[in-house]
């Protein structure tokens, strides 16, 4: 009995304040400066920045306009390019859909419109020191490498519903192969277009951009997927539509190459005709 009374007395004794705080509450681990900066960058790109329309209905990005003006003469000199097809895209929501060779590919769509364009980019790239700030200023959308991030899809649809433009490279990374084949495409473009009722602008970079070599970029007519609007589609249906979009890029490139071959043949025949006349 005496031992049990002593144990009750010990349990009823008040615990010292300092001891109780150390046992019950643990101080949160302090983050290092690098970790705090990294966390801040990640938080900054979680929610994509939206740009309001001006009085004329254009969603312009001042920083992208500055980059467009600054880099255009540099591109024309060091990496010359020529655009074909549907080179002027009107205001409003559109989805640019094209293949990918280098980080500079993002600038080709910007020369087709006065408005800003939200680009899908890898999350890891947007967390880099300088690119993080630039990405925020042009409303870039962070995407996971495997394309499984639901937040990416929701941010892109939010941008489109605001009447702005989105550009994505379905290959997911730069194509460094030597052949003409595209890398396997990630899905998502068809779903975004159908859910937000936005047209898709297909574009294909016909040859790998190189310094002092002309690059040809072909823009196709905007594709309306209106026959799929307000319908319940299965994942297989969306995959089939994404495959159709990929095939459209191959068609645009082959049509362009056929045009160049025909043009070259006409020049050749013209030279032959001149030689015959002179002889």
KOLPA-723570 format. One record per residue (C-alpha): x, y, z; residue in one letter. Coordinates in Angstrom, 2 decimals. Layout:
<rec <X; Y; Z>; a>
...
! end
This chain:
<rec <0.00; 0.00; 0.00>; x>
<rec <2.79; 2.39; 0.92>; x>
<rec <4.56; 1.78; -2.44>; x>
<rec <1.37; 2.50; -4.39>; x>
<rec <0.78; 5.70; -2.41>; x>
<rec <4.33; 6.86; -3.21>; x>
<rec <3.84; 6.19; -6.94>; x>
<rec <0.61; 8.20; -6.92>; x>
<rec <2.36; 11.10; -5.20>; x>
<rec <5.16; 11.06; -7.81>; x>
<rec <2.62; 11.10; -10.67>; x>
<rec <0.72; 13.97; -9.08>; x>
<rec <3.85; 16.09; -8.65>; x>
<rec <3.93; 19.06; -11.07>; x>
<rec <6.43; 18.73; -13.92>; x>
<rec <8.87; 21.65; -14.19>; x>
<rec <7.93; 24.13; -16.91>; x>
<rec <11.14; 23.78; -18.91>; x>
<rec <11.05; 20.02; -18.83>; x>
<rec <7.39; 19.91; -19.89>; x>
<rec <8.01; 22.20; -22.88>; x>
<rec <10.99; 20.16; -24.03>; x>
<rec <9.04; 16.93; -23.80>; x>
<rec <5.69; 18.04; -25.21>; x>
<rec <6.77; 20.47; -27.91>; x>
<rec <9.75; 20.19; -30.19>; x>
<rec <11.14; 23.27; -31.86>; x>
<rec <10.79; 23.17; -35.66>; x>
<rec <14.00; 22.54; -37.49>; x>
<rec <15.49; 25.74; -38.81>; x>
<rec <15.96; 25.77; -42.57>; x>
<rec <19.22; 26.85; -44.08>; x>
<rec <19.35; 29.88; -46.32>; x>
<rec <19.57; 27.72; -49.44>; x>
<rec <16.56; 25.66; -48.36>; x>
<rec <14.52; 28.80; -47.66>; x>
<rec <15.36; 30.22; -51.08>; x>
<rec <14.51; 26.92; -52.79>; x>
<rec <11.22; 26.73; -50.91>; x>
<rec <10.38; 30.30; -51.91>; x>
<rec <11.04; 29.52; -55.58>; x>
<rec <8.85; 26.43; -55.45>; x>
<rec <6.00; 28.40; -53.82>; x>
<rec <6.27; 31.15; -56.42>; x>
<rec <5.49; 28.84; -59.36>; x>
<rec <2.79; 26.74; -57.72>; x>
<rec <0.04; 29.08; -58.92>; x>
<rec <0.50; 30.44; -62.43>; x>
<rec <0.37; 34.18; -62.83>; x>
<rec <-2.54; 35.52; -64.93>; x>
<rec <-2.40; 38.66; -67.05>; x>
<rec <-5.49; 40.89; -67.41>; x>
<rec <-6.69; 42.02; -70.82>; x>
<rec <-6.13; 45.61; -71.90>; x>
<rec <-8.81; 47.88; -73.37>; x>
<rec <-8.48; 46.18; -76.76>; x>
<rec <-8.77; 42.70; -75.27>; x>
<rec <-5.10; 41.71; -75.60>; x>
<rec <-3.39; 39.81; -72.79>; x>
<rec <0.09; 41.26; -73.05>; x>
<rec <3.17; 40.41; -70.99>; x>
<rec <5.52; 43.41; -70.72>; x>
<rec <8.58; 41.27; -70.01>; x>
<rec <7.89; 38.93; -72.93>; x>
<rec <7.41; 41.93; -75.22>; x>
<rec <10.80; 43.22; -74.08>; x>
<rec <12.47; 39.84; -74.75>; x>
<rec <10.77; 39.58; -78.13>; x>
<rec <12.14; 42.96; -79.26>; x>
<rec <15.58; 42.30; -77.76>; x>
<rec <16.11; 38.79; -79.13>; x>
<rec <14.59; 39.09; -82.61>; x>
<rec <17.67; 40.73; -84.24>; x>
<rec <19.97; 38.31; -82.38>; x>
<rec <18.01; 35.33; -83.69>; x>
<rec <17.99; 36.67; -87.22>; x>
<rec <21.77; 37.02; -87.12>; x>
<rec <23.01; 33.99; -85.18>; x>
<rec <20.16; 31.50; -85.66>; x>
<rec <18.21; 32.73; -88.69>; x>
<rec <14.73; 31.33; -89.17>; x>
<rec <11.83; 31.56; -91.57>; x>
<rec <8.20; 30.95; -90.70>; x>
<rec <5.60; 29.51; -93.05>; x>
<rec <1.88; 28.93; -92.95>; x>
<rec <-0.46; 30.44; -90.37>; x>
<rec <1.99; 33.03; -89.04>; x>
<rec <-0.55; 35.37; -87.41>; x>
<rec <-2.65; 34.10; -84.54>; x>
<rec <-5.52; 36.23; -83.31>; x>
<rec <-6.24; 37.27; -79.74>; x>
<rec <-7.87; 34.92; -77.27>; x>
<rec <-7.21; 31.43; -75.96>; x>
<rec <-5.08; 29.14; -78.14>; x>
<rec <-2.88; 26.11; -77.49>; x>
<rec <0.42; 25.95; -79.39>; x>
<rec <1.51; 22.36; -79.98>; x>
<rec <4.93; 21.58; -81.49>; x>
<rec <8.14; 19.57; -81.44>; x>
<rec <11.18; 20.55; -79.41>; x>
<rec <14.91; 20.83; -80.18>; x>
<rec <16.33; 23.55; -77.91>; x>
<rec <15.40; 25.98; -75.15>; x>
<rec <15.17; 28.75; -77.77>; x>
<rec <12.19; 27.01; -79.42>; x>
<rec <9.90; 28.88; -77.06>; x>
<rec <10.50; 32.09; -78.99>; x>
<rec <9.11; 30.90; -82.34>; x>
<rec <5.43; 31.02; -81.25>; x>
<rec <5.93; 34.46; -79.67>; x>
<rec <6.57; 35.96; -83.12>; x>
<rec <3.04; 34.99; -84.27>; x>
<rec <1.14; 37.15; -81.77>; x>
<rec <1.15; 40.46; -79.91>; x>
<rec <-0.04; 38.70; -76.77>; x>
<rec <1.90; 36.83; -74.14>; x>
<rec <2.15; 33.04; -74.09>; x>
<rec <2.32; 30.80; -71.02>; x>
<rec <4.89; 28.05; -71.63>; x>
<rec <4.87; 24.66; -69.96>; x>
<rec <8.33; 24.02; -68.56>; x>
<rec <9.92; 21.42; -66.33>; x>
<rec <9.51; 22.23; -62.64>; x>
<rec <13.24; 21.75; -62.04>; x>
<rec <14.09; 24.39; -64.68>; x>
<rec <11.75; 26.95; -63.14>; x>
<rec <13.36; 26.46; -59.74>; x>
<rec <16.75; 27.58; -61.09>; x>
<rec <17.98; 30.97; -59.72>; x>
<rec <17.52; 33.26; -62.74>; x>
<rec <14.95; 31.27; -64.70>; x>
<rec <12.66; 31.23; -61.68>; x>
<rec <12.21; 35.00; -61.80>; x>
<rec <11.93; 35.06; -65.57>; x>
<rec <9.44; 32.21; -65.50>; x>
<rec <7.24; 34.04; -63.01>; x>
<rec <7.31; 37.24; -65.07>; x>
<rec <6.08; 35.44; -68.20>; x>
<rec <3.62; 33.22; -66.34>; x>
<rec <5.39; 29.93; -67.05>; x>
<rec <3.60; 26.76; -65.93>; x>
<rec <5.67; 24.23; -64.01>; x>
<rec <5.30; 20.62; -65.11>; x>
<rec <6.59; 17.35; -63.72>; x>
<rec <8.93; 15.45; -66.06>; x>
<rec <6.63; 12.44; -66.34>; x>
<rec <3.58; 14.59; -67.15>; x>
<rec <1.60; 13.23; -64.17>; x>
<rec <1.20; 16.51; -62.30>; x>
<rec <-2.52; 17.36; -62.03>; x>
<rec <-1.66; 20.88; -60.87>; x>
<rec <0.01; 21.52; -64.24>; x>
<rec <-3.19; 20.65; -66.08>; x>
<rec <-5.34; 22.76; -63.77>; x>
<rec <-3.04; 25.80; -64.12>; x>
<rec <-3.02; 25.51; -67.91>; x>
<rec <-6.82; 25.26; -68.06>; x>
<rec <-7.10; 28.25; -65.72>; x>
<rec <-4.95; 30.28; -68.12>; x>
<rec <-7.04; 29.25; -71.14>; x>
<rec <-10.31; 30.06; -69.41>; x>
<rec <-8.89; 33.52; -68.75>; x>
<rec <-8.59; 33.98; -72.52>; x>
<rec <-4.80; 33.59; -72.67>; x>
<rec <-2.48; 31.41; -74.73>; x>
<rec <-0.55; 28.28; -73.72>; x>
<rec <2.35; 26.62; -75.54>; x>
<rec <3.55; 23.12; -74.87>; x>
<rec <6.07; 20.66; -76.26>; x>
<rec <4.48; 17.21; -75.96>; x>
<rec <7.84; 15.45; -76.30>; x>
<rec <8.51; 16.68; -72.76>; x>
<rec <12.22; 17.27; -73.33>; x>
<rec <14.61; 18.31; -76.10>; x>
<rec <14.95; 15.87; -78.96>; x>
<rec <18.67; 15.08; -79.28>; x>
<rec <18.33; 12.14; -81.66>; x>
<rec <19.72; 12.27; -85.19>; x>
<rec <16.66; 10.94; -87.02>; x>
<rec <13.41; 12.55; -88.15>; x>
<rec <11.25; 10.74; -85.60>; x>
<rec <9.75; 12.68; -82.72>; x>
<rec <10.22; 11.48; -79.17>; x>
<rec <7.18; 9.75; -77.58>; x>
<rec <4.48; 12.34; -76.96>; x>
<rec <2.91; 12.98; -73.56>; x>
<rec <-0.85; 13.41; -73.52>; x>
<rec <-2.81; 16.38; -72.20>; x>
<rec <-3.17; 18.77; -75.15>; x>
<rec <-6.41; 17.20; -76.37>; x>
<rec <-7.93; 17.20; -72.90>; x>
<rec <-7.05; 20.89; -72.34>; x>
<rec <-8.41; 21.90; -75.74>; x>
<rec <-11.70; 20.03; -75.33>; x>
<rec <-12.37; 20.98; -71.71>; x>
<rec <-11.70; 24.70; -72.34>; x>
<rec <-12.99; 24.72; -75.97>; x>
<rec <-9.73; 26.25; -77.20>; x>
<rec <-8.28; 25.86; -80.73>; x>
<rec <-4.90; 24.16; -81.18>; x>
<rec <-2.18; 25.74; -83.34>; x>
<rec <0.12; 22.92; -84.56>; x>
<rec <3.64; 23.94; -85.50>; x>
<rec <6.67; 21.95; -86.55>; x>
<rec <10.35; 22.89; -86.52>; x>
<rec <11.44; 21.19; -89.73>; x>
<rec <15.18; 21.07; -89.08>; x>
<rec <17.38; 21.27; -86.02>; x>
<rec <18.30; 24.92; -85.29>; x>
<rec <22.01; 25.57; -85.76>; x>
<rec <24.16; 28.69; -85.69>; x>
<rec <24.25; 30.49; -89.06>; x>
<rec <21.91; 27.90; -90.64>; x>
<rec <18.36; 28.70; -91.69>; x>
<rec <15.64; 27.02; -89.62>; x>
<rec <12.18; 26.48; -91.13>; x>
<rec <9.12; 26.57; -88.88>; x>
<rec <5.67; 25.75; -90.26>; x>
<rec <2.48; 26.79; -88.47>; x>
<rec <-0.71; 24.98; -89.38>; x>
<rec <-4.25; 26.31; -89.38>; x>
<rec <-5.84; 26.32; -85.89>; x>
<rec <-7.60; 23.05; -85.23>; x>
<rec <-11.05; 23.17; -83.65>; x>
<rec <-12.00; 19.97; -81.85>; x>
<rec <-15.62; 21.07; -81.61>; x>
<rec <-16.97; 17.62; -82.51>; x>
<rec <-15.70; 16.43; -79.11>; x>
<rec <-17.05; 19.31; -77.02>; x>
<rec <-19.60; 18.50; -74.27>; x>
<rec <-19.07; 14.77; -74.73>; x>
<rec <-17.99; 12.17; -72.25>; x>
<rec <-14.69; 10.82; -73.56>; x>
<rec <-12.61; 7.94; -72.30>; x>
<rec <-8.81; 8.04; -71.79>; x>
<rec <-8.51; 6.01; -74.99>; x>
<rec <-10.43; 8.72; -76.89>; x>
<rec <-8.07; 11.43; -75.63>; x>
<rec <-5.05; 9.28; -76.52>; x>
<rec <-6.41; 8.82; -80.05>; x>
<rec <-6.89; 12.58; -80.48>; x>
<rec <-3.35; 13.23; -79.18>; x>
<rec <-2.06; 10.75; -81.79>; x>
<rec <-3.99; 12.66; -84.45>; x>
<rec <-2.28; 15.89; -83.37>; x>
<rec <1.13; 14.21; -83.57>; x>
<rec <0.35; 12.93; -87.07>; x>
<rec <-0.59; 16.48; -88.08>; x>
<rec <2.95; 17.63; -87.24>; x>
<rec <4.40; 14.93; -89.47>; x>
<rec <2.03; 16.00; -92.26>; x>
<rec <3.01; 19.67; -91.96>; x>
<rec <6.70; 18.80; -92.18>; x>
<rec <6.26; 16.49; -95.17>; x>
<rec <4.07; 19.06; -96.99>; x>
<rec <6.75; 21.71; -96.41>; x>
<rec <9.55; 19.46; -97.64>; x>
<rec <7.54; 18.56; -100.74>; x>
<rec <7.05; 22.27; -101.42>; x>
<rec <10.80; 22.90; -101.11>; x>
<rec <11.57; 20.00; -103.48>; x>
<rec <9.09; 21.32; -106.01>; x>
<rec <10.53; 24.80; -105.72>; x>
<rec <14.04; 23.46; -106.21>; x>
<rec <12.94; 21.50; -109.27>; x>
<rec <11.36; 24.60; -110.81>; x>
<rec <14.59; 26.54; -110.33>; x>
<rec <16.57; 23.72; -111.88>; x>
<rec <14.28; 23.58; -114.91>; x>
<rec <14.42; 27.36; -115.24>; x>
<rec <18.22; 27.31; -115.32>; x>
<rec <18.16; 24.55; -117.92>; x>
<rec <15.80; 26.63; -120.05>; x>
<rec <18.10; 29.63; -119.90>; x>
<rec <21.09; 27.51; -120.87>; x>
<rec <19.22; 26.10; -123.87>; x>
<rec <18.28; 29.58; -125.06>; x>
<rec <21.84; 30.88; -124.70>; x>
<rec <23.21; 27.92; -126.64>; x>
! end
